[in-house]
Amino acid sequence: MAVFLKSFEEMTLADYQELGLKAGLEIHQQLLTDKKLFCHCPAGRYSRTYDAEILRHMRPTLSELGEYDGTALMEFKTKKEIIYRINHESVCTYEMDDTPPFEINQKALDIALEIASLLNYKLVDEIHIARKQYLDGSIPTGFQRTTIVGIDGWVPYQDRRIGLIQLGLEEDACREISDIGHQRVYITDRLGMPLIEMVTQPELRTPQEVADVANLLRWAVRSTGKVRTGIGAARQDVNVSITGGTRIEIKGVPRTPLIPLLVYNEAIRQYSLLQIRAELKRRDIVPETFRAVSADVTRYLTKTSWDPIYQALKRGELVYCVNLLGFRGILSYPTQTGKMFAREISDRVRVVACLTRLPNILTSESTEETIDSLAGKRIRNAVNAKAEDALILVWGNAKDVQTGVQEIIIRAREATIGIPSETRQALADGTNGFERILPGPERMYPDTDLPPLAITPERMHQIQTLLPTPLWERIEKYRQLQIPEHLIVSIASSPQASFFDELVQPSTLPARLIAILMFEKIHHWRRQRLDTARLTREVWRSLFQALEKYPPLEEAGSQLLETYLQNPEISFQTLLTEFISLQVTPDQIQPDIDRLMRENPPVTTKSDARQRYWMGKLMSRYRGRVSGREMRKLLARRMSHPQSPSMGANHE
């Protein structure tokens, strides 16, 4: 079989074009509101403490067309017990589906409409609430209330526009605490918080483009100052496909820098699965001719010393063998960095059969020492295995092991079809693992508890008149102002950007100076655990007005602010007055220049080196009291007239 050998670092645009890579994003962002979306509980109050637990079992329901969603059916097979840990301060009876929803949070809706306008969406004129089924237990009701506020938007990227399919407003889900065996535990503190979802067109052509656009959208919404920040406040899903493949959704990407590697590995995984399908077809194994045999082989392993199966037998579990006819070599075929096709099967067994102890399968293509040859020979006879077959052992209790056998056969048969439509979990090493079957349209249906809500032209006009400057326009403006490149995005995406513009616009100070103090030095002070909240808008205004009036203070601005933060008992105006009082005139400095030149002769005879030496000495004493430009001018004048009478005896 052919193998795509290039590493992540070696891949080029041409390589991704050859693969036919198409990728898109789903960006989820919590909104900064006091209340949740459909009730009056406080939003943003996180805590792992809880007052009660509720146990629930989920079951699928028919859609409006009388169909079951595939994801819901898969989740139902897991037979999970869902436990919700509830804190009475952040959850009410609405979240537990014991009372109807309140009207939609109007502030959250306004923020969603504002962000949609900022991202060039066409806004809807009427809001319709729908229900989206979730049977993984992340929402106690089994569905999420959601609505669309805008469609067909765009953001500029490089020399083109990236299309945005829709922007939705919906309620956030629970936080998962653990998922072991048939029990999944959630904490409900973030449940119901307002969340927007931005969905791009599948127009991104390389892994780096996906990361770039994810950052662009994240920065754009942050620039409004109306979204939450911090761990978990923004989450992104990545959709990936290649030519001949299908859309795969990689859920819960924790960090944007991980996106390129995730996209690469998924593209290579799909390429590998297509190669596996081609090889199986070459062997005349297609969906219609696929065959698998299974048998209980527990009795052949009672004397095994291989620990996973030894421990399983101690627990009274059964061991089954599945023979995949004609599959020799397929299970060890590489699919992602450091992973083989067998991992696809192991993941399915772990998720659906709830056999979560790893390893949960053993294949005949394993390279490590596992079971003895006699047991292996008996097992092969039990399933009538030929040399061209591949065997998989799976173990668990009687019920789960049967589900495991079924999932092994289902996933192996899917290999003859190509790439199953799945939602996959982002892993920390840049690979991904099976999470669930990809949901279909059957999961959505209208909500009957809430009526449509018209968006009036007056409301939209009021929102659009207060829109901030788009992120990409700010970035271009700041480049023209010669602001340091490493600060441009952090300023443009900051809620402080409008205030920064307000300070820069009328000021004669360099925009670079204002930017460094407000957006670079402040990080240094935070690392020192100083209370930067004391740097109010009034403080910033007072500082920059003083710097304009007293230019020498420019070089002492950082020292002045740090002194203020280190001394909370002193008011800023008092400290500023003290610094201003230290200003000196050229006449006051001249004697010190003369004395310095007499008492500290530099070892070099080069004029520019002598000047740098004396400037360092002088500014260590006068920094903040006289500007460097003025000091350099005085020193240069003095050096050009060395026979001045003020030099005394040295003139002889």
LUMLOVO-402818 format. One line per field, with one value per residue (C-alpha): x, y, z; residue number from 1. Coordinates in steps of 0.2 Angstrom, whole numbers, plus 2048, in hexadecimal, padded with zeros to 3 digits. Layout:
REM residues N
x = X|...
y = Y|...
z = Z|...
num = NUM|...
//
This chain:
REM residues 652
x = 800|806|80A|80A|81B|81D|81F|815|825|827|816|813|804|806|805|7F5|7EE|7F2|7E9|7DA|7DA|7CB|7C9|7BD|7BA|7AC|7B1|7A7|7A9|7A0|798|79B|78A|784|776|775|76C|75B|75A|75F|76D|77E|78A|79D|79C|7A7|7A9|7AD|7A3|791|782|77A|77C|76F|76F|768|768|766|75C|759|74A|743|745|737|739|738|74B|758|768|777|781|772|771|784|783|774|77E|78B|77E|786|781|782|785|782|78A|780|784|774|77C|77F|771|75E|750|751|761|75B|74C|73F|739|737|744|743|744|755|762|760|772|779|76F|775|787|784|77C|78B|798|78E|78E|7A1|7A4|79A|78C|77A|76F|75F|750|747|74F|749|74E|752|757|767|768|777|776|788|780|789|778|76B|75C|764|763|76B|761|769|765|76D|76F|779|77E|78A|798|7AA|7BB|7CA|7D9|7E9|7E3|7D2|7C2|7BD|7AB|7A1|792|788|78A|77F|77A|778|77A|78A|78B|792|7A4|7A9|7B2|7B5|7AF|7B4|7AB|798|798|79B|79B|798|798|78B|792|794|784|779|785|783|78F|791|796|79F|7A0|7AC|7AA|7B6|7C2|7D2|7E0|7EE|7EF|7F7|7E9|7DD|7E7|7E8|7D5|7D2|7DC|7D4|7C3|7C8|7D1|7C2|7B5|7C1|7C2|7B0|7B4|7A4|7AA|7B2|7C4|7CE|7CF|7BF|7B7|7BC|7BC|7BF|7BA|7C3|7BB|7C7|7C4|7CF|7CB|7C1|7BF|7B1|7AF|7B6|7B3|7C2|7BA|7C0|7D1|7D8|7E6|7E7|7F9|7F4|7E9|7F6|7FC|7EA|7E5|7F4|7F1|7DF|7E3|7F0|7E4|7D7|7E4|7E9|7D7|7D5|7E5|7DE|7CE|7D7|7E2|7D2|7CA|7D9|7D7|7C4|7BE|7B0|7A1|797|7A5|7AC|7AC|7B0|7AE|7AE|7AF|7B1|7C3|7C4|7C8|7D8|7DF|7DD|7F0|7F5|802|7FF|7F9|7EA|7E1|7E7|7DF|7CF|7CD|7D0|7C1|7B7|7B6|7B5|7C1|7BB|7C4|7BF|7C6|7C6|7C8|7D5|7DB|7ED|7F8|7E9|7E9|7FB|7F9|7FF|7F1|7F7|808|80C|7FB|7F5|7E4|7E2|7E0|7D0|7C9|7CF|7C7|7B6|7B7|7BB|7AE|79F|7A2|7A8|7B8|7C2|7D1|7DF|7E5|7D3|7D8|7E6|7EA|7F3|7FE|805|818|819|819|808|800|809|809|7FF|7F0|7F2|7F1|7E1|7D9|7DD|7D5|7C6|7C2|7C9|7D6|7E1|7F2|7EA|7DE|7E0|7DA|7D5|7D2|7C6|7C2|7B4|7A4|798|78E|79C|7A7|798|796|7A9|7A9|79B|7A5|7B4|7AB|7A2|7B2|7BB|7AD|7AD|7BF|7B8|7AD|7BB|7BA|7AB|7A3|7A9|7AB|7BD|7C6|7D5|7E4|7F2|7FF|7F6|7EE|7DB|7D0|7BE|7B1|7A0|797|796|784|778|76A|75E|765|75C|74A|740|73E|72B|72E|734|72C|735|73D|73D|74D|747|751|752|75B|767|76B|76F|77B|784|787|791|79C|7AE|7BB|7BE|7CD|7D5|7D4|7DC|7EA|7EE|7EC|7F8|805|805|807|817|811|81D|817|816|809|7FE|7F2|7F1|7EC|7E0|7D7|7D6|7C7|7D3|7D6|7C9|7D0|7E2|7DB|7D4|7E5|7EF|7E4|7E7|7F8|809|811|817|809|817|81B|808|807|816|810|7FE|801|812|818|808|80B|81C|813|805|813|81A|808|805|7F3|7F2|7DF|7E6|7EB|7DA|7D6|7D8|7EA|7EE|7E7|7F1|801|801|7FB|80A|816|810|813|824|82D|83B|82D|82C|83B|835|823|826|82F|821|813|81D|820|80E|809|815|80F|7FC|7FB|801|7F5|7FA|7F9|804|811|810|812|821|829|825|82E|83E|83F|850|855|865|86E|86B|873|882|88D|88A|88F|8A0|8A3|8A0|8AB|8B9|8B7|8B2|8BD|8B9|8C7|8C2|8C7|8B9|8AC|89C|8A2|8A7|895|88C|897|893|880|87F|886|87B|86B|86D|86B|85F|853|842|848|84F|84C|859|858|85C|86A|872|871|879|887|88B|88C|898|8A3|8A4|8AB|8B7|8C1|8B2|8B8|8AD|8B9|8C5|8D7|8D4|8D5|8E8
y = 800|812|81C|82F|832|844|84B|85A|865|85F|863|871|87A|86F|85F|865|86A|858|851|85D|863|86E|874|87F|885|885|892|892|8A2|8A5|8B7|8C2|8C3|8C3|8B6|8A6|8A5|89E|8A1|8AD|8A3|8AC|8A9|8A6|8A0|891|885|872|872|86B|869|85A|84D|848|837|836|82A|831|82A|830|838|839|848|852|846|836|832|82F|838|82C|834|832|820|81D|826|81C|80C|812|810|81E|823|836|83F|852|85B|86A|87A|883|894|891|885|886|87A|880|878|868|869|86A|87C|884|891|8A3|8B0|8B1|8BC|8CC|8D2|8C2|8C4|8D6|8D0|8C2|8CE|8DA|8CD|8C7|8D9|8DA|8CA|8D0|8C4|8C7|8C8|8BF|8C9|8BC|8B0|89E|893|881|871|868|856|852|840|840|847|858|861|859|85C|852|861|872|882|88B|899|8A1|8B4|8B6|8AD|8AF|8BA|8BC|8C1|8C7|8BB|8BF|8C3|8BB|8BA|8AB|8A7|8A5|89A|89F|8A6|89D|8A2|893|88D|886|874|86C|869|857|851|83F|831|820|810|813|822|834|842|855|865|871|882|888|880|88C|89A|8A4|89E|8A3|897|89E|891|894|88E|87F|88B|889|880|87D|879|88A|893|88A|890|8A2|8A4|89C|8AA|8B7|8B3|8B1|8C2|8CA|8C5|8CA|8DB|8DF|8DD|8D3|8C1|8B7|8B2|8A5|892|88B|89B|898|887|882|873|870|868|85F|855|850|84A|83A|83C|844|852|84D|858|85A|85F|869|870|877|882|88B|887|874|877|875|864|85E|862|85A|84A|849|84C|83E|833|835|832|822|81C|81E|814|806|806|804|7F6|7ED|7EF|7E8|7D9|7D8|7DD|7EA|7ED|7DF|7D2|7D7|7C9|7C8|7B9|7BB|7AE|7AD|7A8|7AB|798|799|7A7|7A1|79F|7AF|7BA|7C9|7D5|7DE|7CE|7C6|7D4|7D3|7C0|7C4|7D0|7C2|7CA|7C1|7C1|7C1|7C0|7C8|7C1|7CE|7C4|7CA|7D8|7D3|7E2|7EF|7F1|7F6|803|814|821|830|834|826|81D|80E|809|7FE|80E|812|802|804|815|80F|801|80D|81A|80F|7FF|809|7FE|80C|802|803|7F9|7F3|7E9|7DE|7DB|7CD|7DA|7E0|7E0|7DD|7CD|7CA|7B8|7A8|79F|790|79C|7A5|795|790|7A1|7A1|790|796|7A3|799|7A6|7A5|7AD|7BC|7C0|7CC|7C8|7D4|7CF|7D9|7D7|7DD|7D8|7CD|7DC|7E8|7DC|7D8|7EA|7EB|7DC|7E5|7F5|7ED|7E5|7F5|7FF|7F2|7F2|805|803|7FB|80B|818|825|825|836|839|846|843|84A|855|84D|856|84E|855|845|841|833|82D|837|833|831|842|849|84B|857|84C|853|864|868|877|87D|87E|887|898|8A3|8AB|8BC|8CA|8D5|8E6|8F2|8FF|8F2|8ED|900|903|8F4|8F8|90A|905|8F8|8F8|8FA|8E9|8E0|8E0|8F2|8F6|8EA|8F4|905|8FF|8FA|90B|912|908|8FF|8F0|8E1|8D5|8E1|8E4|8D6|8D7|8E9|8E7|8D8|8E1|8E9|8F7|8FA|908|911|90F|917|925|928|927|932|943|93F|946|937|928|91B|90E|915|915|903|8FD|904|8FE|8ED|8E7|8EE|8E9|8D7|8D9|8E1|8D3|8C6|8CF|8CD|8E0|8E6|8ED|8F1|901|907|90E|919|928|923|920|931|93A|931|934|947|949|940|94C|95B|955|94B|945|93B|930|926|925|920|90D|911|91D|910|902|90D|911|8FE|8FA|907|905|912|920|929|92A|93D|93E|933|93C|94D|947|941|951|95B|951|959|963|971|970|97D|971|963|96B|96B|958|956|95F|956|945|949|94D|93F|930|931|922|916|918|927|924|932|928|91C|92A|931|921|91E|92F|92E|91E|926|936|92D|921|931|93C|92F|936|947|94C|944|93A|945|954|94C|946|957|95F|952|954|967|964|958|964|972|969|979|981|98A|980|971|97A|973|966|974|978
z = 800|7FC|80C|80C|813|816|827|82E|82B|819|813|807|7FF|7F0|7FA|803|7F2|7EB|7FA|7F7|809|80D|81F|829|83B|848|855|865|870|881|882|891|899|8AB|8A8|89E|88E|892|8A5|8B2|8BA|8BB|8AD|8AF|8C1|8C0|8CF|8D1|8E1|8E0|8EB|8E2|8D5|8C8|8BF|8AD|89E|88D|87F|86D|866|854|84A|842|833|83E|83D|84A|84A|848|856|862|85D|860|871|876|873|880|88E|898|8A9|8A9|8BA|8BB|8CA|8CE|8D8|8DC|8D9|8C7|8C1|8C2|8BD|8AB|8A8|8AF|8A3|8B1|8AC|89B|895|898|88A|881|88A|880|884|87E|86E|86B|86D|861|854|857|854|844|83E|841|837|828|82B|823|832|834|838|843|84F|850|85E|859|863|85F|866|872|879|880|890|88E|890|89C|891|883|877|876|872|863|856|847|847|837|827|819|821|81D|824|81A|81A|810|7FF|800|80A|815|814|825|823|832|844|851|863|86F|880|887|88D|89D|8A1|8A1|8B1|8AD|8A0|8A6|8A1|8A1|8AC|8A6|8B3|8AF|8B9|8B4|8B8|8A6|8A0|897|895|885|877|865|857|847|839|82A|819|815|80C|815|80B|817|82A|82E|825|831|840|839|836|847|84F|844|849|85C|85B|852|85F|86D|867|86B|87E|880|880|88E|88E|897|897|88F|88A|877|86F|85D|852|842|833|827|817|808|7F6|7F7|80A|815|821|832|841|84E|85E|86C|866|876|86E|85D|85B|85B|84C|83E|844|847|835|82E|838|833|820|821|82B|81D|80F|818|81A|808|805|810|806|7F6|7FD|803|7F2|7EA|7F5|7EF|801|7FE|809|801|803|814|820|833|83F|852|860|873|876|889|88D|882|88D|89F|8A1|898|8A1|896|8A3|89B|897|8A7|8B1|8A6|8AA|8BD|8BC|8B4|8A3|892|883|871|861|851|841|833|823|817|822|825|826|827|83A|83A|82C|832|832|83D|844|850|84D|843|83D|84C|856|84C|852|864|865|85F|86C|87A|876|871|87B|88A|88B|891|899|88D|884|880|871|86B|859|850|848|859|85A|86D|876|87C|87C|87A|869|86F|874|864|85A|863|861|84E|84C|856|849|83A|837|827|824|81B|829|838|84A|858|86A|874|887|893|89C|892|88C|888|87F|873|86F|86D|860|857|856|850|842|83E|83D|833|826|825|820|80F|80D|810|81E|82A|82E|840|84D|854|864|863|86C|874|868|859|854|857|85D|85A|864|85C|84B|842|846|837|834|83E|84E|84B|84E|852|865|86A|87A|873|865|857|85B|84F|84E|84A|83F|84D|858|84A|846|859|859|849|84D|85C|853|856|848|840|846|835|832|843|83F|82F|838|846|839|832|843|844|854|858|84E|85D|865|856|858|86B|86A|85B|864|875|87C|880|86D|86C|87C|874|864|86F|877|867|85C|863|86B|865|86E|863|862|865|876|87B|875|87E|88F|88D|885|888|899|8A1|89E|8A7|8B6|8B6|8B7|8C6|8CD|8CE|8CE|8BC|8BF|8C7|8B6|8B2|8A3|8AE|8B2|8A0|89A|8A8|8A4|891|894|89F|893|885|891|898|88B|897|8A0|890|896|8A7|8A3|8A6|8B7|8BC|8B9|8C2|8D1|8D2|8D1|8DE|8EA|8EC|8FA|8EE|8E1|8CF|8CF|8DE|8D6|8C6|8CE|8D7|8C7|8BE|8CC|8C8|8B7|8B4|8A8|89D|8A8|8B7|8AD|8A6|8B5|8B7|8A5|8A8|8B8|8AF|8A1|8AD|8B9|8AD|89E|893|88D|87B|870|863|864|863|870|87C|879|87D|88C|894|88E|898|8A8|8A6|8A2|8B1|8BC|8B1|8A9|8AA|8AF|89E|88D|885|876|880|88A|87A|873|882|883|870|872|881|878|869|874|87F|884|88D|89D|8A7|8A5|8B1|8B3|8A5|898|89B
num = 1|2|3|4|5|6|7|8|9|10|11|12|13|14|15|16|17|18|19|20|21|22|23|24|25|26|27|28|29|30|31|32|33|34|35|36|37|38|39|40|41|42|43|44|45|46|47|48|49|50|51|52|53|54|55|56|57|58|59|60|61|62|63|64|65|66|67|68|69|70|71|72|73|74|75|76|77|78|79|80|81|82|83|84|85|86|87|88|89|90|91|92|93|94|95|96|97|98|99|100|101|102|103|104|105|106|107|108|109|110|111|112|113|114|115|116|117|118|119|120|121|122|123|124|125|126|127|128|129|130|131|132|133|134|135|136|137|138|139|140|141|142|143|144|145|146|147|148|149|150|151|152|153|154|155|156|157|158|159|160|161|162|163|164|165|166|167|168|169|170|171|172|173|174|175|176|177|178|179|180|181|182|183|184|185|186|187|188|189|190|191|192|193|194|195|196|197|198|199|200|201|202|203|204|205|206|207|208|209|210|211|212|213|214|215|216|217|218|219|220|221|222|223|224|225|226|227|228|229|230|231|232|233|234|235|236|237|238|239|240|241|242|243|244|245|246|247|248|249|250|251|252|253|254|255|256|257|258|259|260|261|262|263|264|265|266|267|268|269|270|271|272|273|274|275|276|277|278|279|280|281|282|283|284|285|286|287|288|289|290|291|292|293|294|295|296|297|298|299|300|301|302|303|304|305|306|307|308|309|310|311|312|313|314|315|316|317|318|319|320|321|322|323|324|325|326|327|328|329|330|331|332|333|334|335|336|337|338|339|340|341|342|343|344|345|346|347|348|349|350|351|352|353|354|355|356|357|358|359|360|361|362|363|364|365|366|367|368|369|370|371|372|373|374|375|376|377|378|379|380|381|382|383|384|385|386|387|388|389|390|391|392|393|394|395|396|397|398|399|400|401|402|403|404|405|406|407|408|409|410|411|412|413|414|415|416|417|418|419|420|421|422|423|424|425|426|427|428|429|430|431|432|433|434|435|436|437|438|439|440|441|442|443|444|445|446|447|448|449|450|451|452|453|454|455|456|457|458|459|460|461|462|463|464|465|466|467|468|469|470|471|472|473|474|475|476|477|478|479|480|481|482|483|484|485|486|487|488|489|490|491|492|493|494|495|496|497|498|499|500|501|502|503|504|505|506|507|508|509|510|511|512|513|514|515|516|517|518|519|520|521|522|523|524|525|526|527|528|529|530|531|532|533|534|535|536|537|538|539|540|541|542|543|544|545|546|547|548|549|550|551|552|553|554|555|556|557|558|559|560|561|562|563|564|565|566|567|568|569|570|571|572|573|574|575|576|577|578|579|580|581|582|583|584|585|586|587|588|589|590|591|592|593|594|595|596|597|598|599|600|601|602|603|604|605|606|607|608|609|610|611|612|613|614|615|616|617|618|619|620|621|622|623|624|625|626|627|628|629|630|631|632|633|634|635|636|637|638|639|640|641|642|643|644|645|646|647|648|649|650|651|652
//
